Amino acid sequence: MYKPSPLALVLAAFVALFLLLPLFAVVPVSFTPARFLSMPNGNWSLRHYEALLTNPAWLSATLLSIRIAIVSALISTALALAFSLGIWMFKPWFAGILIGFVLMPMVAPPVVSAITLYFFLTSLSKMNDLVGYDTPLGVAIAHSVMIAPFAVVLITVALSQVDRRIDLAARGFGAGIVQRIFKVILPNIRFGVLTAFFLAFVLSWEEIGVTLFITSVNAVTLPRMMWMGLRDNIDPAIAAISVLLIILVIAVILGKTAISSLASTKK
């Protein structure tokens, strides 16, 4: 097994520190007692963290972002799973064309996708009030369109590592498509599906480019709230919520590492 040299580890740590320092620079700013972005200068305050818990606007935006991210992750993961399973099981001759079409949102300029989704949702708004422009479900659908390709990539990679002979054996014993999917294939790619769901959740949670085009005043997500705070009055609460998000990401990474280590230990 290859082990990196001490010099390589030092260089890797230096590069990681260099990349992370700008993120951690926001930590002292979040404790400023001033009403604008500034360093504490000896006086530390939790007023901006308190504002996140007491300001209804921040709480509402956070809860809305969580709901939209969950719905978007469920929709995109379900669609990606159905698409990837169809390609893997039936192997149509035009599979490459289908995959290229599905992955198009990944290569298309975000502005083009945002404008397209804007006209699509405004058209839906003329037919109903539930799904359309500036509605939570409309935002969730738009996010699903943007993040589904990433879920397709992860699930397709997971399926590529599954031995087709187990599916053929199940079919030989008379198992139907539904039985093969839920009892044979899905148990072998469950970690890939969970990873796709988690990535879809994160991408929807942080989406801002498309959200700016398809929302106005009714569906204000947390990234849009932060954008408004930077654009209008430079609210230091943005630094506070940035610190909380950094802590959340670190906790998730450490948790995933711990789970992976436990799984490898059991093996």
N, C-alpha and C positions, 0 to 999 in steps of 0.2 A: 504494500500500500504506500502510495506516494505521500510524503510529509513535506510541507513547505519549510524552507530554511528560516532561521530567525530573522534574517534581513528582509525576506519577503513578508513575514508577519508584521515587522515594524513598518515597512512601507505601506502595507494594506491598512494598518491602523492609522497611519498619518493621513492617507487619502480619505478614509472614512471620517476622521476628525475634521479635516478640511471641508468636507461636504456637509457635515452636520452642524458646524459652528454657526452658520447663518440662521439655522432653525432655533438653536438654543439662545440666540441673541434676543429673541422676543420674550424670554422668561423674565428678566428684570423689568422690561417695559410694562409687563402686565401688572406689576406691583406699584406703579406710579400713583401718587395721590392726585395728580393733575387731571384736568378734563381733556387733555390732548396727549398725543403720543410723546413720551419723554422718559428719560431715565429717572429713577427714584431720587437720586442725589441725597441719600441718607435717610429720607423719609419713605417708609414702605407702607403700603395700604392694600387692603383686600376689597376695596369698594367696588372694583370692576368685576371681581368674582361674585360678589354679592348681587351686583346688577344682573348677572346672568341668571341668578336664581329667583330674583324678585321682579324683573322686568317681564311683563307678559309677552312682549313682542319677541324677545329672545327665546322664551320657553315655547311659544307657539311655533316659531320657525324651526326649532330643534325637533319638536314632536312631529311636525309635518314632514321634515326631511327623513326622519326615521320611517314613517309610514310609507312615504313614496319610495324610499330605498328598498323596503321589504317587498312591496308590491312589484316594483320593477325587477328585483332579483328573482322573484318567483316566476314572473312572466317570461323573462329572458332565459332563465335556466330551463324552464319547461319547454320552450320553443327550441332552444339549442339541443336539448336532450332528444326531442322527437326528431329533429332534423338529422342529428349525428347518428342516431340509431337507424334511421331509414337509409342513410348512405352506407353505413357499415353492414347492415343485414342484406340489403337488396343489390348494392353495388351497381347502380345504373350506369350506362355508358357515358351519360352526360353529367356524371358526378362532379367533375372538375368545373363545369360551367355553373352548376348550382352552388358549389362552395365559393367560387369567385363572386357570384352575385350576392351571397349572404355576407361575405367579408367586405363588401364595397363600402359600408359606413366607416370602416377602419382607415381607408385610404382617401376617402373623399374629404375635401376641406371642411372643417367644422362649420364655417359660415354657410356653405352651401347646404349642408344637412339642416342647420338651424332654420334657414329661410324656407326650405322645403317642408319641414315639420310645422313651421308657423302657418303656412298656407293650408296645410292639411288640417290642423287643429281649428283654424278659424272657419274652415268649411264645415267641420263637424259641429261647431258651435251654433251654426244656423239650423241644425236639425235637432239638437238636444242641449240641455243645460248641465248634464252630468259629465260627459267626456267632450272636451274641447279646449279652446284657448283659455288660459289662466284658471284651470281647474286641476285639482290634485290628480285625478285619474288621467287627464290629458298629459300632465307632466310625467306621470309614471309610464304611460305608453311611449312618449317621446324618448324617455331615458332607456326604455327597453329596446327600442330600435337602435340606439347608439351602443349599448353594452352587450347585446346578444352575440355579435361576432366574437367577442372575447370569450364568452362562455362556450361558443361552438369550438373554438381552438382548443380550449382545455379539455372538453369532453371528447373531442376527436382524438386528441393525444392519448387520453386514458383508454379509449376503445382500441387504439392501435396496439396496445400492450396486452389485449385479451386474446387468448388462444382461440381461434375459430373452431377448433375441434370440439370444445365443450359445447358450443352451440349446435354443431352438427350432431353430436351425441344426443343432446336433448331432443332435437328434432327427430332423430332416429328412433327414440323411445316413445314418440307420439306426442310430445309436448307442443302445444299451440304457440302462436306468436306471443300472446300475453304471458303465458307461463314462462317462456324462454326469456322474455324481457325482465320480468319481476323476480324470477327465481334463479336465473342463471347469469344474465348479463349485468343487471344493476348491482348485485352484491359484489361483483368484481371491479366495478368502476365507482363505487360509492364515494371514495375519497376524491376522485376527480370531479364528481357532481357537486360535492360539498365545497370544494375549492372554487368551482365555477360560480356557485351561489355567493360565496364570500366575496370574490372579486367583483361580481356584479353589484353587490350591495355597496361596496366601497366606491366603485365608479359612479353609481347613482348618487351616493351621499355627497360626493365632491363635485358633481357636474355643475358647471356655471355657464359655459358658453351657450349651449342650447337653451338653458333655463332663462337666460336674459331675453331671449327672443319670444318665448312662449308664455311668459308670465308677466303680470302687471302689479296688481295690488291684492288679489285674493289668494294666490298660491305663492307666498313668499317663503322660500326654503332658506335653510341656514346659510349656504354659500351666497345666495342673493342678498340676504340680510347683511352679511359681512361686506359684500361688494358695496351695498348702499352706505354702510358705515364708513368705508374708506373714501367713497366718492363724495359724500355730503358733508360729514362733520368729523372725520378721523376719530372715531370713538375708540378709546383704549380698551373697551370691552372686547374688541376684536383680538387684541393681544392675549387677553385672558382665555378666550375660547380656543385660540390657537395652541396655547400651552396645554389645555385640557385634551385637545385632539392629539397632540404629540404624545402625551402620557397614555392615551387610549391605544394608539398605534403600537407603542413600545410594549404595553401589557399584552396586546394580541400577539405580537411577534414572540414574546417570551413564552406565552401560553402555548402557541403552536410548536415552538421548539421543545418545550417540556413534554408535550403529548407525543411528538415524534420520537423523542429520546426514550420515553416509556414504551412506545410500540416496538422500537428496535431492540430494547432490552428484553422484552417478552419473547421476541423471535430468537 
